[in-house]
Amino acid sequence: MISTEIFEPDEYCPHRIIYYRDQNDKVIRHVWVNDDNRIIRDYLYENRKDGQYSCVVLFGTDHITPIGIKEFFYDELDRIITNTQYEIIDGNKIQLVKFKFIYDGNDRRCYKTFVYGRAEEPLGYMLNTYDDAGIAPAGNFNMDGERIGKFNLERLF
């Protein structure tokens, strides 16, 4: 049975967001709805056989034409190794941002994530540490190791 989860507009998002989940509680679709109850963003999720996400597609206002895609790739231990977001223009994928995850040995904890923009050269990286409460972000850094507030990305979908 498909279930829904609804988030009303708030200070962070001015639109209602509806998540559609499958019988395993995995998100299979989510939409943004404006004040007129029109869908303004429509995302469809594709899962691998093991339930991990393989991609998320953002459809245009006609709900047919893909305008963005987020692809996930995993290593042999089923850990995400890359997450890449693309804009689709005239059927061509144009990279917007890519995250490349680095793990410590066979641990499932990601300690470093390289961030790429439209080019294949990294803009910088994010460091994480872990404690009893879970993940604790240590900060964002440029490739010279200098702490930065955020990465200068043109836009994300």
Rosetta constraint file for C-alpha pairs under 8 A:
AtomPair CA 1 CA 22 HARMONIC 6.46 0.50
AtomPair CA 1 CA 23 HARMONIC 5.39 0.50
AtomPair CA 2 CA 20 HARMONIC 6.59 0.50
AtomPair CA 2 CA 21 HARMONIC 5.53 0.50
AtomPair CA 2 CA 22 HARMONIC 4.82 0.50
AtomPair CA 2 CA 23 HARMONIC 6.09 0.50
AtomPair CA 3 CA 20 HARMONIC 5.77 0.50
AtomPair CA 3 CA 21 HARMONIC 5.21 0.50
AtomPair CA 3 CA 22 HARMONIC 6.64 0.50
AtomPair CA 3 CA 23 HARMONIC 7.75 0.50
AtomPair CA 4 CA 18 HARMONIC 6.62 0.50
AtomPair CA 4 CA 19 HARMONIC 5.48 0.50
AtomPair CA 4 CA 20 HARMONIC 4.66 0.50
AtomPair CA 4 CA 21 HARMONIC 6.18 0.50
AtomPair CA 5 CA 18 HARMONIC 5.69 0.50
AtomPair CA 5 CA 19 HARMONIC 5.07 0.50
AtomPair CA 5 CA 20 HARMONIC 6.67 0.50
AtomPair CA 5 CA 21 HARMONIC 7.99 0.50
AtomPair CA 6 CA 16 HARMONIC 7.10 0.50
AtomPair CA 6 CA 17 HARMONIC 5.82 0.50
AtomPair CA 6 CA 18 HARMONIC 4.54 0.50
AtomPair CA 6 CA 19 HARMONIC 6.42 0.50
AtomPair CA 7 CA 16 HARMONIC 5.67 0.50
AtomPair CA 7 CA 17 HARMONIC 5.12 0.50
AtomPair CA 7 CA 18 HARMONIC 6.39 0.50
AtomPair CA 8 CA 15 HARMONIC 6.92 0.50
AtomPair CA 8 CA 16 HARMONIC 4.60 0.50
AtomPair CA 8 CA 17 HARMONIC 6.60 0.50
AtomPair CA 9 CA 13 HARMONIC 5.62 0.50
AtomPair CA 9 CA 14 HARMONIC 4.75 0.50
AtomPair CA 9 CA 15 HARMONIC 4.79 0.50
AtomPair CA 9 CA 16 HARMONIC 5.03 0.50
AtomPair CA 9 CA 17 HARMONIC 7.67 0.50
AtomPair CA 10 CA 14 HARMONIC 5.84 0.50
AtomPair CA 10 CA 15 HARMONIC 7.74 0.50
AtomPair CA 15 CA 32 HARMONIC 5.99 0.50
AtomPair CA 15 CA 33 HARMONIC 5.70 0.50
AtomPair CA 15 CA 34 HARMONIC 5.34 0.50
AtomPair CA 15 CA 35 HARMONIC 7.29 0.50
AtomPair CA 16 CA 32 HARMONIC 5.69 0.50
AtomPair CA 16 CA 33 HARMONIC 5.13 0.50
AtomPair CA 16 CA 34 HARMONIC 6.59 0.50
AtomPair CA 17 CA 30 HARMONIC 6.99 0.50
AtomPair CA 17 CA 31 HARMONIC 5.70 0.50
AtomPair CA 17 CA 32 HARMONIC 4.61 0.50
AtomPair CA 17 CA 33 HARMONIC 6.29 0.50
AtomPair CA 18 CA 30 HARMONIC 5.44 0.50
AtomPair CA 18 CA 31 HARMONIC 5.38 0.50
AtomPair CA 18 CA 32 HARMONIC 6.58 0.50
AtomPair CA 18 CA 33 HARMONIC 7.82 0.50
AtomPair CA 19 CA 27 HARMONIC 6.46 0.50
AtomPair CA 19 CA 28 HARMONIC 7.80 0.50
AtomPair CA 19 CA 29 HARMONIC 6.07 0.50
AtomPair CA 19 CA 30 HARMONIC 4.34 0.50
AtomPair CA 19 CA 31 HARMONIC 6.77 0.50
AtomPair CA 20 CA 27 HARMONIC 5.67 0.50
AtomPair CA 20 CA 28 HARMONIC 5.79 0.50
AtomPair CA 20 CA 29 HARMONIC 5.14 0.50
AtomPair CA 20 CA 30 HARMONIC 5.89 0.50
AtomPair CA 21 CA 25 HARMONIC 5.14 0.50
AtomPair CA 21 CA 26 HARMONIC 5.12 0.50
AtomPair CA 21 CA 27 HARMONIC 4.33 0.50
AtomPair CA 21 CA 28 HARMONIC 5.51 0.50
AtomPair CA 21 CA 29 HARMONIC 7.18 0.50
AtomPair CA 22 CA 26 HARMONIC 5.50 0.50
AtomPair CA 22 CA 27 HARMONIC 6.55 0.50
AtomPair CA 22 CA 28 HARMONIC 6.46 0.50
AtomPair CA 26 CA 51 HARMONIC 7.83 0.50
AtomPair CA 27 CA 45 HARMONIC 6.96 0.50
AtomPair CA 28 CA 44 HARMONIC 6.00 0.50
AtomPair CA 28 CA 45 HARMONIC 4.73 0.50
AtomPair CA 28 CA 46 HARMONIC 6.99 0.50
AtomPair CA 29 CA 42 HARMONIC 7.47 0.50
AtomPair CA 29 CA 43 HARMONIC 5.46 0.50
AtomPair CA 29 CA 44 HARMONIC 4.43 0.50
AtomPair CA 29 CA 45 HARMONIC 5.65 0.50
AtomPair CA 30 CA 42 HARMONIC 6.19 0.50
AtomPair CA 30 CA 43 HARMONIC 5.25 0.50
AtomPair CA 30 CA 44 HARMONIC 6.74 0.50
AtomPair CA 31 CA 39 HARMONIC 6.42 0.50
AtomPair CA 31 CA 40 HARMONIC 7.39 0.50
AtomPair CA 31 CA 41 HARMONIC 5.36 0.50
AtomPair CA 31 CA 42 HARMONIC 4.52 0.50
AtomPair CA 31 CA 43 HARMONIC 6.07 0.50
AtomPair CA 32 CA 39 HARMONIC 5.72 0.50
AtomPair CA 32 CA 40 HARMONIC 5.60 0.50
AtomPair CA 32 CA 41 HARMONIC 4.92 0.50
AtomPair CA 32 CA 42 HARMONIC 6.65 0.50
AtomPair CA 33 CA 37 HARMONIC 5.46 0.50
AtomPair CA 33 CA 38 HARMONIC 5.35 0.50
AtomPair CA 33 CA 39 HARMONIC 4.50 0.50
AtomPair CA 33 CA 40 HARMONIC 5.74 0.50
AtomPair CA 33 CA 41 HARMONIC 7.27 0.50
AtomPair CA 34 CA 38 HARMONIC 5.54 0.50
AtomPair CA 34 CA 39 HARMONIC 6.57 0.50
AtomPair CA 34 CA 40 HARMONIC 6.59 0.50
AtomPair CA 39 CA 61 HARMONIC 7.80 0.50
AtomPair CA 40 CA 61 HARMONIC 6.64 0.50
AtomPair CA 41 CA 58 HARMONIC 7.05 0.50
AtomPair CA 41 CA 59 HARMONIC 7.04 0.50
AtomPair CA 41 CA 60 HARMONIC 7.31 0.50
AtomPair CA 41 CA 61 HARMONIC 7.49 0.50
AtomPair CA 42 CA 58 HARMONIC 5.70 0.50
AtomPair CA 42 CA 59 HARMONIC 5.47 0.50
AtomPair CA 42 CA 60 HARMONIC 7.40 0.50
AtomPair CA 42 CA 63 HARMONIC 7.01 0.50
AtomPair CA 43 CA 56 HARMONIC 6.42 0.50
AtomPair CA 43 CA 57 HARMONIC 5.41 0.50
AtomPair CA 43 CA 58 HARMONIC 4.52 0.50
AtomPair CA 43 CA 59 HARMONIC 6.34 0.50
AtomPair CA 44 CA 56 HARMONIC 5.60 0.50
AtomPair CA 44 CA 57 HARMONIC 5.24 0.50
AtomPair CA 44 CA 58 HARMONIC 6.68 0.50
AtomPair CA 44 CA 59 HARMONIC 7.94 0.50
AtomPair CA 45 CA 53 HARMONIC 7.00 0.50
AtomPair CA 45 CA 54 HARMONIC 7.87 0.50
AtomPair CA 45 CA 55 HARMONIC 6.03 0.50
AtomPair CA 45 CA 56 HARMONIC 4.46 0.50
AtomPair CA 45 CA 57 HARMONIC 6.49 0.50
AtomPair CA 46 CA 53 HARMONIC 5.92 0.50
AtomPair CA 46 CA 54 HARMONIC 5.69 0.50
AtomPair CA 46 CA 55 HARMONIC 5.32 0.50
AtomPair CA 46 CA 56 HARMONIC 6.21 0.50
AtomPair CA 47 CA 51 HARMONIC 5.37 0.50
AtomPair CA 47 CA 52 HARMONIC 5.48 0.50
AtomPair CA 47 CA 53 HARMONIC 4.33 0.50
AtomPair CA 47 CA 54 HARMONIC 5.26 0.50
AtomPair CA 47 CA 55 HARMONIC 7.13 0.50
AtomPair CA 48 CA 52 HARMONIC 5.41 0.50
AtomPair CA 48 CA 53 HARMONIC 6.03 0.50
AtomPair CA 48 CA 54 HARMONIC 5.78 0.50
AtomPair CA 53 CA 72 HARMONIC 6.66 0.50
AtomPair CA 54 CA 71 HARMONIC 5.90 0.50
AtomPair CA 54 CA 72 HARMONIC 5.04 0.50
AtomPair CA 54 CA 73 HARMONIC 6.89 0.50
AtomPair CA 55 CA 69 HARMONIC 6.81 0.50
AtomPair CA 55 CA 70 HARMONIC 5.33 0.50
AtomPair CA 55 CA 71 HARMONIC 4.34 0.50
AtomPair CA 55 CA 72 HARMONIC 5.86 0.50
AtomPair CA 56 CA 69 HARMONIC 5.62 0.50
AtomPair CA 56 CA 70 HARMONIC 5.08 0.50
AtomPair CA 56 CA 71 HARMONIC 6.67 0.50
AtomPair CA 57 CA 66 HARMONIC 6.45 0.50
AtomPair CA 57 CA 67 HARMONIC 7.72 0.50
AtomPair CA 57 CA 68 HARMONIC 5.84 0.50
AtomPair CA 57 CA 69 HARMONIC 4.44 0.50
AtomPair CA 57 CA 70 HARMONIC 6.48 0.50
AtomPair CA 58 CA 66 HARMONIC 5.74 0.50
AtomPair CA 58 CA 67 HARMONIC 5.76 0.50
AtomPair CA 58 CA 68 HARMONIC 4.86 0.50
AtomPair CA 58 CA 69 HARMONIC 6.01 0.50
AtomPair CA 58 CA 157 HARMONIC 7.79 0.50
AtomPair CA 59 CA 63 HARMONIC 5.28 0.50
AtomPair CA 59 CA 64 HARMONIC 6.18 0.50
AtomPair CA 59 CA 65 HARMONIC 5.47 0.50
AtomPair CA 59 CA 66 HARMONIC 4.32 0.50
AtomPair CA 59 CA 67 HARMONIC 5.48 0.50
AtomPair CA 59 CA 68 HARMONIC 6.96 0.50
AtomPair CA 60 CA 64 HARMONIC 6.72 0.50
AtomPair CA 60 CA 65 HARMONIC 5.43 0.50
AtomPair CA 60 CA 66 HARMONIC 6.00 0.50
AtomPair CA 60 CA 67 HARMONIC 5.71 0.50
AtomPair CA 61 CA 65 HARMONIC 7.96 0.50
AtomPair CA 66 CA 88 HARMONIC 6.67 0.50
AtomPair CA 67 CA 87 HARMONIC 5.89 0.50
AtomPair CA 67 CA 88 HARMONIC 4.66 0.50
AtomPair CA 67 CA 89 HARMONIC 6.91 0.50
AtomPair CA 68 CA 85 HARMONIC 7.30 0.50
AtomPair CA 68 CA 86 HARMONIC 5.50 0.50
AtomPair CA 68 CA 87 HARMONIC 4.39 0.50
AtomPair CA 68 CA 88 HARMONIC 5.19 0.50
AtomPair CA 68 CA 157 HARMONIC 6.69 0.50
AtomPair CA 69 CA 85 HARMONIC 5.74 0.50
AtomPair CA 69 CA 86 HARMONIC 5.24 0.50
AtomPair CA 69 CA 87 HARMONIC 6.60 0.50
AtomPair CA 69 CA 88 HARMONIC 7.40 0.50
AtomPair CA 70 CA 83 HARMONIC 6.76 0.50
AtomPair CA 70 CA 84 HARMONIC 5.50 0.50
AtomPair CA 70 CA 85 HARMONIC 4.27 0.50
AtomPair CA 70 CA 86 HARMONIC 6.28 0.50
AtomPair CA 71 CA 82 HARMONIC 7.92 0.50
AtomPair CA 71 CA 83 HARMONIC 5.62 0.50
AtomPair CA 71 CA 84 HARMONIC 5.31 0.50
AtomPair CA 71 CA 85 HARMONIC 6.51 0.50
AtomPair CA 72 CA 80 HARMONIC 6.68 0.50
AtomPair CA 72 CA 81 HARMONIC 7.70 0.50
AtomPair CA 72 CA 82 HARMONIC 5.83 0.50
AtomPair CA 72 CA 83 HARMONIC 4.65 0.50
AtomPair CA 72 CA 84 HARMONIC 6.75 0.50
AtomPair CA 73 CA 80 HARMONIC 5.72 0.50
AtomPair CA 73 CA 81 HARMONIC 5.76 0.50
AtomPair CA 73 CA 82 HARMONIC 5.31 0.50
AtomPair CA 73 CA 83 HARMONIC 6.64 0.50
AtomPair CA 74 CA 78 HARMONIC 5.23 0.50
AtomPair CA 74 CA 79 HARMONIC 5.14 0.50
AtomPair CA 74 CA 80 HARMONIC 4.31 0.50
AtomPair CA 74 CA 81 HARMONIC 5.15 0.50
AtomPair CA 74 CA 82 HARMONIC 7.09 0.50
AtomPair CA 75 CA 79 HARMONIC 5.50 0.50
AtomPair CA 75 CA 80 HARMONIC 6.53 0.50
AtomPair CA 75 CA 81 HARMONIC 6.14 0.50
AtomPair CA 77 CA 106 HARMONIC 7.62 0.50
AtomPair CA 79 CA 108 HARMONIC 6.67 0.50
AtomPair CA 80 CA 101 HARMONIC 6.81 0.50
AtomPair CA 81 CA 100 HARMONIC 5.67 0.50
AtomPair CA 81 CA 101 HARMONIC 4.92 0.50
AtomPair CA 81 CA 102 HARMONIC 7.12 0.50
AtomPair CA 82 CA 98 HARMONIC 6.92 0.50
AtomPair CA 82 CA 99 HARMONIC 5.51 0.50
AtomPair CA 82 CA 100 HARMONIC 4.56 0.50
AtomPair CA 82 CA 101 HARMONIC 6.15 0.50
AtomPair CA 83 CA 98 HARMONIC 5.74 0.50
AtomPair CA 83 CA 99 HARMONIC 5.19 0.50
AtomPair CA 83 CA 100 HARMONIC 6.74 0.50
AtomPair CA 84 CA 95 HARMONIC 7.20 0.50
AtomPair CA 84 CA 96 HARMONIC 7.71 0.50
AtomPair CA 84 CA 97 HARMONIC 5.89 0.50
AtomPair CA 84 CA 98 HARMONIC 4.18 0.50
AtomPair CA 84 CA 99 HARMONIC 6.26 0.50
AtomPair CA 85 CA 95 HARMONIC 6.06 0.50
AtomPair CA 85 CA 96 HARMONIC 5.61 0.50
AtomPair CA 85 CA 97 HARMONIC 5.40 0.50
AtomPair CA 85 CA 98 HARMONIC 6.25 0.50
AtomPair CA 85 CA 156 HARMONIC 7.32 0.50
AtomPair CA 85 CA 157 HARMONIC 7.35 0.50
AtomPair CA 86 CA 93 HARMONIC 5.57 0.50
AtomPair CA 86 CA 94 HARMONIC 5.13 0.50
AtomPair CA 86 CA 95 HARMONIC 4.37 0.50
AtomPair CA 86 CA 96 HARMONIC 5.23 0.50
AtomPair CA 86 CA 97 HARMONIC 7.21 0.50
AtomPair CA 87 CA 93 HARMONIC 5.74 0.50
AtomPair CA 87 CA 94 HARMONIC 5.17 0.50
AtomPair CA 87 CA 95 HARMONIC 6.47 0.50
AtomPair CA 87 CA 96 HARMONIC 6.61 0.50
AtomPair CA 87 CA 157 HARMONIC 7.67 0.50
AtomPair CA 88 CA 92 HARMONIC 5.37 0.50
AtomPair CA 88 CA 93 HARMONIC 4.76 0.50
AtomPair CA 88 CA 94 HARMONIC 6.26 0.50
AtomPair CA 89 CA 93 HARMONIC 6.67 0.50
AtomPair CA 89 CA 94 HARMONIC 7.34 0.50
AtomPair CA 94 CA 118 HARMONIC 7.64 0.50
AtomPair CA 95 CA 117 HARMONIC 7.38 0.50
AtomPair CA 95 CA 118 HARMONIC 5.21 0.50
AtomPair CA 95 CA 119 HARMONIC 7.83 0.50
AtomPair CA 96 CA 117 HARMONIC 5.71 0.50
AtomPair CA 96 CA 118 HARMONIC 5.02 0.50
AtomPair CA 96 CA 153 HARMONIC 7.78 0.50
AtomPair CA 96 CA 154 HARMONIC 7.53 0.50
AtomPair CA 96 CA 155 HARMONIC 6.98 0.50
AtomPair CA 96 CA 156 HARMONIC 6.52 0.50
AtomPair CA 97 CA 115 HARMONIC 7.17 0.50
AtomPair CA 97 CA 116 HARMONIC 5.47 0.50
AtomPair CA 97 CA 117 HARMONIC 4.46 0.50
AtomPair CA 97 CA 118 HARMONIC 6.03 0.50
AtomPair CA 97 CA 153 HARMONIC 7.39 0.50
AtomPair CA 97 CA 156 HARMONIC 7.20 0.50
AtomPair CA 98 CA 115 HARMONIC 5.90 0.50
AtomPair CA 98 CA 116 HARMONIC 4.95 0.50
AtomPair CA 98 CA 117 HARMONIC 6.46 0.50
AtomPair CA 99 CA 113 HARMONIC 6.27 0.50
AtomPair CA 99 CA 114 HARMONIC 5.64 0.50
AtomPair CA 99 CA 115 HARMONIC 4.88 0.50
AtomPair CA 99 CA 116 HARMONIC 6.39 0.50
AtomPair CA 100 CA 113 HARMONIC 5.45 0.50
AtomPair CA 100 CA 114 HARMONIC 5.03 0.50
AtomPair CA 100 CA 115 HARMONIC 6.64 0.50
AtomPair CA 101 CA 110 HARMONIC 6.34 0.50
AtomPair CA 101 CA 111 HARMONIC 7.92 0.50
AtomPair CA 101 CA 112 HARMONIC 6.16 0.50
AtomPair CA 101 CA 113 HARMONIC 4.51 0.50
AtomPair CA 101 CA 114 HARMONIC 6.52 0.50
AtomPair CA 102 CA 110 HARMONIC 5.75 0.50
AtomPair CA 102 CA 111 HARMONIC 6.34 0.50
AtomPair CA 102 CA 112 HARMONIC 5.18 0.50
AtomPair CA 102 CA 113 HARMONIC 5.97 0.50
AtomPair CA 102 CA 114 HARMONIC 7.96 0.50
AtomPair CA 103 CA 107 HARMONIC 6.49 0.50
AtomPair CA 103 CA 108 HARMONIC 6.82 0.50
AtomPair CA 103 CA 109 HARMONIC 6.11 0.50
AtomPair CA 103 CA 110 HARMONIC 4.63 0.50
AtomPair CA 103 CA 111 HARMONIC 5.86 0.50
AtomPair CA 103 CA 112 HARMONIC 7.03 0.50
AtomPair CA 104 CA 108 HARMONIC 7.92 0.50
AtomPair CA 104 CA 109 HARMONIC 7.16 0.50
AtomPair CA 104 CA 110 HARMONIC 7.11 0.50
AtomPair CA 104 CA 111 HARMONIC 7.00 0.50
AtomPair CA 110 CA 128 HARMONIC 7.05 0.50
AtomPair CA 111 CA 127 HARMONIC 5.62 0.50
AtomPair CA 111 CA 128 HARMONIC 4.71 0.50
AtomPair CA 111 CA 129 HARMONIC 6.21 0.50
AtomPair CA 112 CA 125 HARMONIC 6.63 0.50
AtomPair CA 112 CA 126 HARMONIC 5.63 0.50
AtomPair CA 112 CA 127 HARMONIC 4.67 0.50
AtomPair CA 112 CA 128 HARMONIC 6.27 0.50
AtomPair CA 113 CA 125 HARMONIC 5.33 0.50
AtomPair CA 113 CA 126 HARMONIC 5.09 0.50
AtomPair CA 113 CA 127 HARMONIC 6.62 0.50
AtomPair CA 114 CA 122 HARMONIC 6.34 0.50
AtomPair CA 114 CA 123 HARMONIC 7.64 0.50
AtomPair CA 114 CA 124 HARMONIC 5.92 0.50
AtomPair CA 114 CA 125 HARMONIC 4.23 0.50
AtomPair CA 114 CA 126 HARMONIC 6.50 0.50
AtomPair CA 115 CA 122 HARMONIC 5.54 0.50
AtomPair CA 115 CA 123 HARMONIC 5.68 0.50
AtomPair CA 115 CA 124 HARMONIC 5.54 0.50
AtomPair CA 115 CA 125 HARMONIC 5.51 0.50
AtomPair CA 115 CA 126 HARMONIC 7.63 0.50
AtomPair CA 115 CA 151 HARMONIC 8.00 0.50
AtomPair CA 116 CA 120 HARMONIC 6.41 0.50
AtomPair CA 116 CA 121 HARMONIC 6.24 0.50
AtomPair CA 116 CA 122 HARMONIC 4.40 0.50
AtomPair CA 116 CA 123 HARMONIC 5.34 0.50
AtomPair CA 116 CA 124 HARMONIC 7.37 0.50
AtomPair CA 117 CA 121 HARMONIC 7.76 0.50
AtomPair CA 117 CA 122 HARMONIC 7.15 0.50
AtomPair CA 117 CA 123 HARMONIC 6.71 0.50
AtomPair CA 117 CA 153 HARMONIC 6.12 0.50
AtomPair CA 117 CA 154 HARMONIC 7.99 0.50
AtomPair CA 122 CA 143 HARMONIC 7.35 0.50
AtomPair CA 123 CA 142 HARMONIC 6.19 0.50
AtomPair CA 123 CA 143 HARMONIC 6.46 0.50
AtomPair CA 123 CA 151 HARMONIC 7.19 0.50
AtomPair CA 124 CA 140 HARMONIC 7.35 0.50
AtomPair CA 124 CA 141 HARMONIC 5.50 0.50
AtomPair CA 124 CA 142 HARMONIC 4.02 0.50
AtomPair CA 124 CA 143 HARMONIC 4.66 0.50
AtomPair CA 124 CA 151 HARMONIC 7.57 0.50
AtomPair CA 125 CA 140 HARMONIC 5.85 0.50
AtomPair CA 125 CA 141 HARMONIC 5.38 0.50
AtomPair CA 125 CA 142 HARMONIC 6.39 0.50
AtomPair CA 125 CA 143 HARMONIC 7.09 0.50
AtomPair CA 126 CA 137 HARMONIC 7.71 0.50
AtomPair CA 126 CA 138 HARMONIC 7.44 0.50
AtomPair CA 126 CA 139 HARMONIC 5.77 0.50
AtomPair CA 126 CA 140 HARMONIC 4.44 0.50
AtomPair CA 126 CA 141 HARMONIC 6.24 0.50
AtomPair CA 127 CA 137 HARMONIC 6.19 0.50
AtomPair CA 127 CA 138 HARMONIC 5.18 0.50
AtomPair CA 127 CA 139 HARMONIC 5.62 0.50
AtomPair CA 127 CA 140 HARMONIC 6.52 0.50
AtomPair CA 127 CA 141 HARMONIC 8.00 0.50
AtomPair CA 128 CA 135 HARMONIC 6.66 0.50
AtomPair CA 128 CA 136 HARMONIC 5.71 0.50
AtomPair CA 128 CA 137 HARMONIC 4.31 0.50
AtomPair CA 128 CA 138 HARMONIC 5.00 0.50
AtomPair CA 128 CA 139 HARMONIC 7.26 0.50
AtomPair CA 129 CA 135 HARMONIC 6.03 0.50
AtomPair CA 129 CA 136 HARMONIC 5.09 0.50
AtomPair CA 129 CA 137 HARMONIC 6.09 0.50
AtomPair CA 129 CA 138 HARMONIC 6.27 0.50
AtomPair CA 130 CA 134 HARMONIC 5.37 0.50
AtomPair CA 130 CA 135 HARMONIC 4.57 0.50
AtomPair CA 130 CA 136 HARMONIC 5.41 0.50
AtomPair CA 131 CA 135 HARMONIC 6.62 0.50
AtomPair CA 131 CA 136 HARMONIC 7.05 0.50
AtomPair CA 139 CA 147 HARMONIC 6.87 0.50
AtomPair CA 139 CA 148 HARMONIC 7.73 0.50
AtomPair CA 140 CA 147 HARMONIC 5.71 0.50
AtomPair CA 140 CA 148 HARMONIC 5.48 0.50
AtomPair CA 140 CA 149 HARMONIC 6.49 0.50
AtomPair CA 140 CA 150 HARMONIC 6.66 0.50
AtomPair CA 140 CA 151 HARMONIC 7.89 0.50
AtomPair CA 141 CA 145 HARMONIC 5.37 0.50
AtomPair CA 141 CA 146 HARMONIC 5.21 0.50
AtomPair CA 141 CA 147 HARMONIC 4.34 0.50
AtomPair CA 141 CA 148 HARMONIC 5.29 0.50
AtomPair CA 142 CA 146 HARMONIC 5.49 0.50
AtomPair CA 142 CA 147 HARMONIC 6.57 0.50
AtomPair CA 142 CA 148 HARMONIC 6.60 0.50
